[in-house]
Amino acid sequence: MMNDFKKIAIKYHQDFDLKVIPINNKKPLTEWKSYKDKEQTLQDIDSINWNTQTNGIAIIQDGKFISLDFDKCKDEGFIYQIANELNINSWIVKSGDGFHIHLELDNLKEFFQLIGKKSGCYTLEPIKKDLLDHAEIRIINHYTVLPPSLHQSGKEYKFITGNPLDKPQKVSAALLLSTLKKYFVFQKQKETTKNNPGEFENLLNGVSEGQRTNALVKLFGIYFNQGFDKQFITKNLELWNKQNKPPIEETEFSKQIKYLFHRYSKGLDGVFHQFQNCLLALNEPIELKLKKILCYSVIEFSSNFKIISNLNLTDKANDYHLECKKFINDYETRSQRKDMILRIGEKMILSVLKKQLEYYLFSVYCGIVSYLGRGNKAAKKISNDIISYRALGYKNELDFLMSETTEKPLSKYKLRKAVKELEKANFIRSFKLKRAEMTCYSTKIQSKENLASYVTKIKTNRIQKRINEELLRKEKLKELEEKQKKYMDLVIENRKNESCLHLFHN
């Protein structure tokens, strides 16, 4: 049978210009990833070892010939419906527990532009959950099984439209996306790493000193998002800490646990959404603006998908994502710089939608967070003007003036009120060392007293640094003056010697 698979594979290559490899139960039996960037020849196929393990053939997705995989789908009529809308009548395959549609993508560059994010594979969540489990668009650096391969269940992959006579049919990127978004919500497939399988168990065994903080945050997030209570989480993390080499010191460990409970309870971690700050400038009513931002976050950054269905946005999610993507591209083209990406807790966004939190407080918080960024600094000084412009979705005054917005930045009074309200809700901390200076803000430091201590310490260190620099400068200057004096003394002594010598000769 292995010789039959080889003959069929050669026919796929010669008749339809496909790149093919031998497989065994869906697993490739040869190196194949190099073919995504180069042509495959008949000699390449012939040189592959089509051994006795071979029980199938797979097509390599190279950006030209791509595959749609409908997993755990039993509704053949649904597959025909999609194929008809794509004007496809061949290369439709019944797999072991679903269907494949193979096609030629007309323009790969246009596809990436329309979908807004480059990836080798995209996961599609069905709007109607009873149709199938999920679907995938396999674009590049993937492979898909072809008939007459054998499935692990013992079934054979078969063309349900008859053996093809021509190459897979060509479909435009626009038609492909517009058809699929009627039935699916797009999510970019998350990249996996070698450490992901069993990562939780590996962390539980304890980690070394440089990995303890990151491991603590990961484990805390896993426990918290599964709904365990405070006592259970604390107890289990205490046991985990004993496995570390060395364990985190007890006082520091307690501080970190307290801090994590604070952040997660405020929705600042765990379930969060990422989006560019400029999306605050969308010219939409507040509710619609936030819904568009959520759809963008879910699809662009693969965040919490459930929020889309909970807000009944499944039929609009892809349109909202593409609209936001275009808005961001236009903004970044105009400003000639990448925009800041915010990480905002889902609870906070939902509280605005439910009118439990005023939008202007949310926007001021976003403005502060956008400037603080995700760096290592615990606090930063921020001017009132910067916060006001960023709360509207603009990086600075220049970006604001270049826009066509009719919105006005918050007044100093309203901004001060917003900061007080956010501090009262424990979202931020602020401190000003003296009246003439800018206010220092933080979302990491837990209390105003600690922030004051932090700012004072930095100020003191800077003053001490300047004092030390001045002392060092004076020491260097004194040393230089002494050297200069010694040099001048030496010059004078040389001149005296030369004068005496001259008199002696005369």
N, C-alpha and C positions, 0 to 999 in steps of 0.2 A: 504493500500500500504506500510505503514511503516514496517509491519511484513514481507512483501515480500522483502524489502530492507535488513532487518536483516537476512533473510534466505539466500539471495544471498551473503551477506557479509560473513556469516559463511562458505558458499561454497567456496568463494575466499580464505578464510583462510585455510580450511581443504584440499582442492584439490591442491592449488598452493602455500601455505605457505606465503601468503601476509599479511601485516599488514594493517588493514582497519578501517575506522571511518565513522560515519554518517555525512552528510552535508545538508545544506539548501542553495540553490543558491550559491554553491561553498564555503560557509562559514562553518567551522567545528562546530559541535554541542557538542563537548566534548574536554577535554584536550588531546593532541596527541603528543606533542614534546618529552615527556619522552620515547616514543617507539623507538626513533632513537638510543637509547643506550641499549635497553633491548628487550627481546622477548615478543610477544603478545600471550596470551593464549586464548582458547575458552571461558574460564570464564570471561576474560577481555571484550571480545566482547559482551557476554551475559549480563554483568553487566551495559553496556552503556545504557543510556535512549534513545531508538529509538522512539522518540515521534512523534506526528502528524506533526511537522515541517519538518521531514525528507523527502527530495525528491531526495536523491542520496547517493552514496558511493564514498569514495576516498581511493587511495592507498598511504601509507606513504613511502616516499623515505628514505631509510636507508643506502645507500651506496652500497647495493647489488642489489636490484631491483630499477632501475632508470627509468626516463621518459623523452622523447623528446617531446617538445610542439612546434608545428608549428602554430603560431598565424596568423589569417586572411589569411589563405592559401586556395585557391579554386582549385588548380591544383592537383587533386588526382594522376595523372600520376607522378608528381614530388616526391610525398611521396612513391609511389611504387618503383621508381628508387632508392631512398635512402635505402628503406627496402631491395631491391634486393642486393645492394652493401654491406649491413650489413649481408646478408644471413638470413634475417628474413622473415617469411611468416605468422606470427600470431601476435596477440596482437596489431593490428593496428586499431585505433579508430577514427571515425569521430565525432568531437566535435561540439559545436554550430557554431563556425566560423573558424574552422581549423582542425588540426589532432593531435593525440597523437601516439607515438610509445613507448610501454613499453618493457623493456628488462632487462636481468640480466648482470651486469657489472662483468667481469671476475676477475679483480684485481683493487680495489680502490686505493691502494698505488701506483701502476704503473700509473694509470690515473693522479693522482696528480703530480707525477714526470714528466710525459710527458707534461702536460699542464703548469706546472711550478708555479702554484699558487693555494692554497687551498681555496675553496669556496663551499657553499652549492648549488649554482646555477650559471650558466654561460649564459650570453646573447650572441646570435649569430646574427650578422647583415648580411643579404643576399647580395651576390655580385650582383645578378640580382634583382633589387628592385621591379619589377613587379610580382615576384613569391609570396611574402608574406611580412608581416610587419616585423616580426623578429621571431627568434626561441629561445628556452631555453633548456639547459641540466640541469635537476633537479636531483641533486646527493644525497643530504642529508638535513634533516631538512625542507623539503617541502612536499607537497602532491599534487596529481593529480586525477581528477575526472575519475571514471570508469563507463562503461555501467551497468545498463540501467538508469543512472541518468538523471534528467531533466535539460536542460539548461534554463537560464533566458528567452531566446527567445521562449521557449515552445518546442524546438526540443529535441529529445532524443539522448543521446550518444549511438553509435552503433559500434560493431566490423564490419569492412568492409571486413574482411577475414574470417568471420564465428566465432562462439563462440569457444574459445580456448579449447583444450583438454589437454594440458600440460602447465607447467610453462613457463613464458617468456623466450625466447631463450637467450643463453649466447653469449656475444660479447666481444672480447678483447678490452682493452683500446686503443691499437695502431690502430686497424681497425676502431673503432668508430671515433677517432680524424682524421685519414687520410681521411676517407670518408667525414666527415662534413666540413673539411677545403677546400674541392673542391668547396663548394657552399656558405660558410660563412666566415666571419671574426669574430674572437672570442673577446668578451669583458667580463671581470668579472663583474657580477652584483654588482652595488654600494650598500654598506650597507645604510639602511635608519634609521633615528631616529624618535622618537616621535615628535620632534620639526620641522621636515622638512616641513610637510604640513602647509601652511600658515606662514612659517617662515618670508617671506618678509613682510607680513602685520604686524606681531608681532613686527618686528624691527622698522617699520615706526611709531609705537605708542610711540617710545622712550624707552630708557633703563637706567639702573642705572649706577653709576659712574664707577664701575669696568668693565663694558661691552661696554663702549662707543667706544673705539678704534677699537675693533674687529667688532662691528656693522657698524662703519663708513667704514671700508675696504670692508665688504661684500656688503653694499649698493652701494658704489662707483663702485665696480666690476660689479654689475648687471646693473647699468645705463650705464657704459662705454662700456660694451660688447654688449649692445643693440643699440649702435651707436648714443646716445644723445650727443648734443654739450656741450661745456664747460659751457656756461651760464645756460643751463637747469639743468645740474648736480649740479653746485654750488648753484643755487637758491633752488632746492629741498632739498639738504642736509642742507642748512641753516635753512629751515623750520623744517626739521627733528630734528636738533640740539636743537631747542627751546622746543621740546617735552621731551628731556632728563632731568633726575633728579639727579644732576643739569646739565645744558648745559655745553659743553666744552667752556672754556674761548675763547673769540673772536680771540685774537692773535694766540693762539695755534691751534684753528680750522683752521684758514687761512693757517698756516704752514703745517698742515697735508694734506689739500686739494691740496696745491701746490706740495707737495712731491708725493702724489698719482698720479697726472697728469704726473709728471716727469717719475715715474716708469712705468705706463701703456703705455705711449707714446713710451717708449723704449722696450716694450714687456717683461718687467721684471715681470709682474703680468698679471692677466686676463687669456689669452691663453698662457699657459706655458707647458713645458714637463719635466718629471722627469726621470732620469736614473742614473745608477751607473757610477762613474768617470772612472772605469776601461774599459768601452766600448770605450773610446778614443784610447785604445791600439789595437782595432780590426785591423787586418792586411788586410785592404781593401783600395781601392781608396777612396778619401775623400767623393765623392758624394754617393757612395754605403754605406759607413760607416754611414753617417748621415741618410740615408734612413732606414737603419737597426735600428738605435737608435730611430727614430721616430716610427717605427712599434712596437718596444719593449715598448716604453712609452705609446702608445695608448692602447695596450692590457694589459700590466702589471698594469698600474696606471689609466686606464679608462680616459685618457686625450682626447683631441679634435679628434674625429673619422674622421671628414671631411678631415683632412690632408691626410689620407690614400687614399681616392678616388681621391682627387685633384692631387696627385702625381702618380696615376695609380698603386698603390701597393696592391690592394685588394687581388689579387691572390697569393701574396708572403708574405703578412703580418704575417701569422701564422708561416711560416717557419723561417722568420727573427726573430720573437719573440723567438722561441724555440732555435735558434742558439745563440742569445744574452744571453738567460737564461743559457745555458750550459757554455758559455764563462765566465759569472759572477760566476757560481758555481765553475768552475775550478780555477778561480783566487782566490776566497775566501778560497777554500780548500788549495791552495798552500801557501797563505799568512796567513792563520789561523785567519782571522779577517773579519768582515763585512766591505764592501766597502761603501764609502760616496755616498749619493744620491744627485744629483744636481737638481736644478730647474732653467731651462733656458727658456727664452721667445721664443715663436714660431717664432716671427719676426726675431730674431737674427739668428736662425737656417736656416730659409728660405733665409735670406740675404747672407749666405755662399753658399747655393745651387745655388742661382742666380748670384754668383760671385760678389756680391756687397760688401762683407766683406771677407777679406783673412782668410783662415782657421787658420793660426797660431795665429791671433788675438783672434779668437773664442776659441782656445785651451788654450791660456794664461788666458783668462777670466774664463774659466771653472776651471783652476788650482787654481786661486785666490778664486773663489766662493766655491770650494770644501774645502778649508782650513777655510774660514770664517764661513762655516756651516750655520745653521738656528737658532742659539742661540740668546741670547739677547744682546751680545756684538756688539757695533756699529762699531768697528774697531779692527784689530789685526795686530801684526807684523808678517811678513812672509819673510823667506829667499829666495834669488834668486834660490837656488838649489831646494827647495821644489816646487816652482812654475814651474820650468822647468820639474821636474819629473812628477808632476801631470798633466801638459799640455800634456804629453804623455800617461797618464792613469795609472800611478803608484803612490803609496802612498809616497814612499821615495826612497832613493838610493838603499837600500837592495832589495826592490821589483823589481826595474829596473834591477839590476844585476842578479837576479834570473830568469828573463825572457829571451827569446831567440830573442828579438827584435834586429833589425839592425839599428833602428832609433837612432839618437843622440839628447841629450837635447839641447835646444836653447842656443846659446852663450849669454854672458852677454850683448853684444852690441844689439843683436836682441831682447832680453828680455826687455831691457830698451826702445827700439824703440816701442815695442808692448804696454808697459805700457803708453807711451806718447800718442800713437794713441787711446788707450781705454779711456784715460783721456780726450783727445780732443773730442771724441764722447760722452763724459759724461756718460760712462758705469761704471767707477770706479773713486775713488779719492785716491791719495797716498801722503804721507808726511813722511819725515825723519827729526827727531829733530836735529841730528848731524851726521857727516860723518861716524863715526865708528859704528853707530847703524843700525839695520835692518829697512827696510821701513815699514811704517804702511799703511794698505789698508782698504778701506771701499766701500760698495755699498749702504749703508744706509744714510750716511752723505752727504749733498747736495753740498757742496763746499769745495775747498781745504783750504780756510780760516777757515771754521768751523772744518775741520778735524785737522788742525794745533792747533786750540784752544782746541779741545778735547784731543789731544795727550799731549799738554803742561800741561793741567789741570791734567791729570792722572799722568804725571811725577812729577808735583809739589806736588800733593797729596801724592805720594809715598815718595818723599823726606821729606815732612812734617811729614809723618807717622814715618819715620825712626828717624827724629829729636825728635818727641814726645816719641818714644820708648826709645831713648837714654836718654832723660830727665827723663823719668819715671824710667829707669834703675839706673840713678845716684841718684834719690830721694830714691829709694828702697835701694841702696847701702849705702847712707848716714844714712837712718833710721836703717839699719842693723848694721852699725858701731856704731851708738849711743846706740843701744841695747847691742851690744857687750861690749862697754865701761862701760855701767851701770852694766852689768853682772860682768865684771872684778873688778869694784869698789866694788861690793857687795862681791865678793870672797875675796878681800884684807881685807875688813872690817871684814868679818867672821873670817879670819885667825888671825887678831889682837885681836879680842874678845876671840878666843880660847886660844891665847898665854897669855893674861891677866888672864884668868880663870885658866890656868895651874899654873901660878906663885902664884896666890892666894891660891890654894890648897897646894902648897909646903910650 
